[in-house]
Amino acid sequence: MLTTVIDPTASPIPATRRARRAPPSWFTAAAVAGGAVACLAFGIGLGHAAAPGDAHPPAPVPAAAVVKVATASPSASATAARPFYATAFERKPDANALTELGRKLFFDKTLSASGAMACASCHDPAHAYGPPNALPVQPGGASGAVPGLRAVPSLMYRQQTPQFSERFFDNDGDDSLDQGPTGGFAWDGRAASAHEQAEAPLLSPFEMANTDRGAVVRRMAGSPNAAALREAFGPRLFDDAGLAWNALVLALEVFQQNPKDFAPFSSRYDAYLRGKGVLTPQEARGLALFEDKGKGNCASCHVSVIKRGAFPLFTDMGHIAIGVPRNPAIPANRDPAFHDLGTCGPLRTDLKDHPEYCGLFKTPSLRNVATRRVFFHNGAMRSLEEAVRFYALRDTDPARVYGRDAKGRARKDADLPAKYEGNLNRERPFGGEPGDKPSLSEPEIRDIVAFLKTLDDVPPAALASTGKGPGGRAGR
């Protein structure tokens, strides 16, 4: 078994101490553990794939990111520790070669136990690298019919995701402001880098369902892309299972740093920010409500403004508890004792003894949100209007959000045990008591939804036909 060892050093703080977040300054910095750092440390460079708007040199590769690799070579130790980004491949492919190889592997169904599932099965390029259907969770596993636990997120605009930190201090404004749990990949932030994020589906029993990394490597050696992997990394790649595994996830990681695919910044809102487009009156009203701290207050977590020349990602990468209703359509929820508590488990286990993190999920980007057909970590909402309405009515009309119990009383959030209710965020648009006037009216909800639809990127084919390339800096 091959394991990735991360050495967390941050100490926890109660989630309730988290203050309203300012737009993080690292929107303009290189990814802490992403592809730009990966390839620069690896010695191949990644100038074309650096996140748009980069204004600072890449951060150093974390010393804790160590991969223990098992090797088929009798002359090497089976537990030799190597820094992932210093993997000694026979050949060092350039960024373009890695991007195209990663693209092929992203569509390679050979890598799954069922032989019928690829990364693209759930992360469809035609749907902003998100799910292609309205299912709350996607089926997978060795049979292809095992349901997952959470809704599939989009993979777009993840290039600048920092490693998870229990205490995040933004260097923009008040440096002493502790913003609490922030960063990491996946809904609970458990993956420290894009290549670790790519590992999880390959080994998950309800996704690609490989028993271990060795099983993936064996499948990869017999895949249609085996020759391309040898050509890129060296003819003896598959003699060392650890090298072959690192080659696979590195190629997937670098592919996911490609701005043309994953960060085109080609939406109507981007054109508006460049001064090359206008919003309709309704969209402009929606933007104002989105940013108004007394109304939608959406931008407190879904940052909407340009910072240091970089366009907004519409997420501050923070972890927050909002109390989304339980979704009975998820088979795991048929067990009343089961609760998906996000950052404290069950899929993430290192923070299981931190009750202050129970119910927290990472704030997703709202870019391309209107392409989705289900919303939140459990797909409980099936329209944008319903998702925005939840924020306005959670506290003022809980019966409409959560339903009523057998005695006709408004239920509490059925997906968050009562002992964790103190973790819930109470800032606007939340707050108030049942019967109070909600912070957003129905017309205002429709205005915000109209604005959110301006965040959809132009489809790549349509963008290519215009001759306009992507760009993430103001003034382009």
N, C-alpha and C positions, 0 to 999 in steps of 0.2 A: 504494500500500500504506500502510495506517495502522499505526503502531507505538506501543506504550506504552514509555516510557523510565523506568526506575527506576535510581536512583543508589545502589548499595550501598556503604556505607562501613566496615562491620565487617570486621575481619581474622580469618582462620581460626584455630582451635585444634584440636589433635588430638581426635578424637571419644572417644578412650580416656580423656581427662581429665574427661569428663562425670561429675559426681557424682550420687548418688541425689537425685531432685528432691523438693523440698517442694511442697505445694499452692500454685500460683501465686496471688498476690494480685490479679492482674488479672482473676480470675473476676468481681469485683464492679465492674470499671471498664468504661467504654464501649469498644466495639470500636475498635482503633487505626485501622483503615481501613475500617470497616464502615458499615452503613446509617445508624446514629445520627449518626456524624460526617458522612457524606455529606449528609444532609438538613439538618442544622444549618448546615453551611457553605454549602449551596445556598440557605438562607434559607426553608425551608418547615417545618422542625421535624419531629420524629418522636417525640413523647412516647409514643404508644401502642406504638411498636415498639422502644423501648429494651430492652436485654436485662434480664430479670427480675433484681432484686437490685442494680441499678446504685446505687452509693453515692458516685460521684465524677463531676465534670464530664467531658465528652468530651475526649479528647486532641486536640491540634491536627492539622489535616490535614497529612500529610507533604508538604513542599515538593517532594520528589523525584517525587511522583506526577503526572507531566505526560504528557498525551496529545497527540501530533502528529496533527492532523486534516486530511484533504484535503477541500476544499470545492468545491461546484459553482458557487459564486458568483464571477463574474469579478472582483469588486472586492476579494476577500479573498485573502490569500496561501495557497497550497496547503500550506504547511508551518507555518502559524501555530501557535505553541505556546500551549496553554491549560491551566490547572489543571483537571482533570476536574470537581471539585466546584464550580467557578466557571463552568461552561458557561452561556453567555448564551442560554437559550431565550427564545422570544417570551413564553411563558406559564410560570408556575411552579405545577405541580399540587401539591396537598397530599398528605400521606402516604397518606391513604385512597385517593385516586385513583390514586397510583402503585402501591400494593399491589394493587389490583384490576386495573390495567393489566398489571402484571408477572405476575399470575396467568394472565391470558389469553395472554400471550406465552409463558409457560412450557409451555402446551399447544399452541402454534402450530406445526404441522408444515410450514407454508409456508416457514419459515426454514431448512429443510434442503435440500441439493442433491437428495436423493431425493424430497422432498415427502412422506416417510412417517415422519419422525423428529422428535420434539419433545424438549425437556428432560425432560418427564414420561415419555418412552419408557423411559429408563434410571433416572430418579429418580421412581419411582411413589409418589404420596401414600399409596396403600393399603399400601405396604411401607416406611413410615418414610422416604419420599423416597430409597429405595435401589432396587436392581434387583428386578424382579418375578418372577425365575426363578432357577434354580440354575446358570446358565452362569457359568464363571469370568470371562469377559469378554463384553461385549455386542457384537453386530454393528451396523455402521453404514456410513458411506461413501456415495458417490454411488449405489452399487448396492444399498445396504442390507444387504450381506452381508460387508463388510470387518471382520474381527475386531480388537478393540482389544488393548492390551498389559496392562492392569491391571483388576482388579475394580472395579466402580463403588461408591464409598462413599456413605453416607447424607449428605444435606445438612442434617440436623437438628443443632441445637445448635452452629452455627458462628458465631453472631453476635459472639462475643468473641474471635475469632481475631486475634492480633496479626500484623503484618508479620513475615516471616522475618528472623531475626537469627542470625548465626553465634555470637554470644556473648550469651546471655541471662542477666541478673542479676535475680533475683526480689527485690523489696523487702520480702519477708516473712521475717524471721529474719536469717540471715547474708547481708548484701548483697554480700559479696565472693565468694560462691559462684557460679562460672561454670558454668551448666548446659548450655552448648553450643548447637548448632543447635536453634532453636525457632521455631514459628509458620509462617505462610504457609498458603495454601489448596492443595489437592490433596495427593496422597501424598508428593510431594517438596517441597512448600512454595513452588513457583515463582510462584504468583499472590499478589500483595500485598494484594488486596482481593476482596470478593465480586463486584464487577463484572468484575475481571480473571478470576476463576474462571469467570464466565459466558461470557466471550469464548472460552475455549479450546475447548469442544465445538463452537461455531459454526464454527470454522476448522480443526478437527482432520480430517485425511484419513480417519480411521477412525471419526469420529462424524458430525457434520452436514455436513462435507465441503465447505464453501464455499471458493472459491479465495482470497477476500480480503474485507475489510469491505464494499467496494463491492457485491459480489455479495449479501451479506446485506441491505444497505439496499435494493437493487433488489427483492429478494424481499419484503421487508417492505412496500415501497410498494404491492405488489399483493396483500397479504394481507388477510384479513377484518378484521384489527385496525388497518389503516392509518388509517381514519377516527377510531378511538379515540385513536391516537397524535397525529393532528393536533389533535383536540379538547383533548388534555391539554397538548401542548407548543407548539401554534401552527399555523395553516394553512399556513405556508411551511416546515414542518419538513423536508420532503424536498427542498427547494431546496439544502440544505447537507448533504452526506453525512456530515460529521463530527458535526453536531448530531444527525442521525437515529441514528447509531451510538450516541452517548452517551445518547440518550433510551432506546434499547433496553436497554442494559446497566444503566443506572440503575434503570429500572423492574424489571428482574429482580433487581437487588441489593436494592432496598427490599422487594420481595415476600418475599425470603428472610430479611428481618429480622422478619417478622410472627410474634410469639410464639404466636399461636393455631395456626398451621400448623407452625412450625419449633422452637418451644421451649415446649411446653405444661406441662412439669413435672407430668405427670398420672399418673405410674407408681405402683405400689404402694409402691415404696421412697420416693417423695416423700411419700406419705401417712404412711409410717412416720416419716420425718424431721419431719413436722408434728405427730407425736403423735396422729394420727388413724387409725392402722393398726398392725397387728402382723405380724411375720414368723413363719412356721412354725418349729419347732425345726430342721428341715433348712436352711431359708433363713438362720436366725440363725447356724448353724454355718458356712455358706458365707461369710457376711459376715465372721465372725471370721477364717477362713482367708484370705480375700481381703485383709484388712488386716494379717495377721500377717507381720512382716518375716522371720521364720524359716521360713515355710511358703509361702503363695502370693505374698506381697509384691506383689500386683497393684496395690495403691493407691499404690505408689511412682511409677507412671506414670499409672494410671487413678484419679485422685483421687476419694475417696468421701465426704468430709466437708464439712459446711457451713463456709464461710469468710466472715467479715464479713457474715453474713446471707444470702449467696447459696448456692443449692443447687449441688452439684457437677456438673460436666460430664463426669466420668469420663474425662478426658484432661488431661495437662499440656501438650499441644501440642508436646512434644519430638520430636526425630528420633532413632531408635534402630535398631541392627542386631540382629536376633534370629535370622537364618538360617533362614527358612522354606524348606521343601523346594521344589525346582523343580516346576512343574506342567506335565506333558507335554500337558495338554489345551489349553494356549495355543498356537496355531499358530506364533507367533514362536519358541517354545522348540524347535521342530524343528531349528533351526539351532544346533548345539552351541557356536558362537562367540558367540551372542547371550546377553547377561546383562542383566536389569533391575537396575540398581544404585541405583535410587532417587534420593537427593539429589545424587549425582554423575552422573546420566544414565541412560538416553539422552534422555528427554523434557526434562529440565532440563539446560541446556548451560553456564550461567555458572559452575558449580562442577565442571566436568569435570576440571579439573586439581588437584582436591583428593582424593587417594586416601583420606584419613581419613574422608571422607563416603560412600564407596562401601558399599552395602549398607544404608544408613540409610533408614528410611521414617518418616513422621510417625505418631505414636501416635493412633489413632482413638478417638473417644468410644465407650464401651460401652453407651450408652443405646440401647435398642431392638435390641440385638445379637441377641436371640433371634428376631427377625423375619427375620434373614438366613438364607440357605441355603448360602452359601460364605463363607469367612473368610480374612483377611489380604489383602495387596495383590494376590496372584495367585490367590486363590480355591483355594489348595491343600488346605484342610481343608473338609469338607462337613458337619460337625456341631460344636456347641459343645463336646461332650465331647472330640472329637478335637483341637479347638483348645487347650483347657486342658491336655489330656494332653501336647501337644507341649512345653509349657513344662517339664513335670516330667521328660520323657524325652529331651530333645534331647541332653544330655550323658551321662546315665546308661544310656540304651539307644538309641544312635544307629541301630542296625540296624532297630529298629522304626519309627523316624521316617523315615530316609532309604533304607532297604533295604540290600541287599548287592551287592557287585560280583561279577564273574564268578568270583572265587576264594573267594566266600563271606564276604569281609570286610565289616564295616560301612563304608558309604560316608561320606565327608564331605558337607557340604551341597553338592549339585550345582548350586545356583543362585548360589553366591558363590565366585568364584575363590579359591584357597588364599592368594594374596598379600594378600587383604583379611580373612582370618579374625581378625586382631587387632582388627578393629573390632567383633566380636561382643560383646554384653553378657553378662557372666558373673555378675550378681547373682542371688540367689534369685528364683524357683525354679530358675534355671539353676545350673550348677556340678556338681562331682563328676566321677568317671571312670566309664567303662563298667563295669557290674556293681555300682556303688554303689547304695545305697537312694535312690530318688527322693524329692524333698522333699514330694511329694503322693501319697497312696495312691489307689486307685480309688474307695473310698467318699468320700474328701475331694474328689476331682474332681467327683463327682456332687453333692456339697454346694455347691461353688462354682457349678456350672451352675444349680442350683436358685435360688441367690441372683441370678445374672445375669438370670434370667427375670423377676425383680421389677422390672427396669429398663425394661420395655416400657411405653410410654405407652398410656393408654386411647384407643381409636380416636375420632377427632373426633365422629363421629355419636353414639357411646355417651356421650361426655362431655357433648355438648349436651343429651342426653335427661335427664341428671341435674341440669341447671341449674348445674353447677359449672364455673367458668372456670379457666383456667390461673393459675399463680402460682409464682414462683421464689424467694420469701423464706420464711425460717423463721417459723413462728408464724401463718401465714395460715390 
